[in-house]
Amino acid sequence: VQLVESGGGLAQPGGSLRLSCEASGFIFNSVALSWYRQVSGKEREWVAGTDNAGGSKAYKDSVKGRFTISRDRAKNTVYLQMNSLKPEGTAVYYCYATGGYWGQGTQVTVSS
């Protein structure tokens, strides 16, 4: 099983980024997928998740209305569209697949 994130980078407050996580090594539509983030020195926290079919989605309260999780079965990829970014969104973002599988993370920095 492999999860490879991309799309991180530097964004200004109020800006947008779209993270991608390409999955391989398992049947994509058989597992739920989530995004987590971690600030150095703090615990990793859950940000958003979607069920195996993509029909059910949930978000951390602080990102509701700004972040959108989606999945593309044809591309074996899950996305996190992040709009109206805030400086407190600066973190390493990780993709997670049910069963204990993590990606390597992608750095998001929100700063002017």
Buried (B, 14 or more C-beta within 10 A) or exposed (E): EEBBBBBBEEBEEEEEBBBBBBBEEBEBEEBBBBBBBBEEEEEBEEBBBBBBEBEEEEBBEEBEEBBBBBBEEEEBBBBBBBBEBEEEBBBBBBBBBBEEBBBEBBEBBBEE
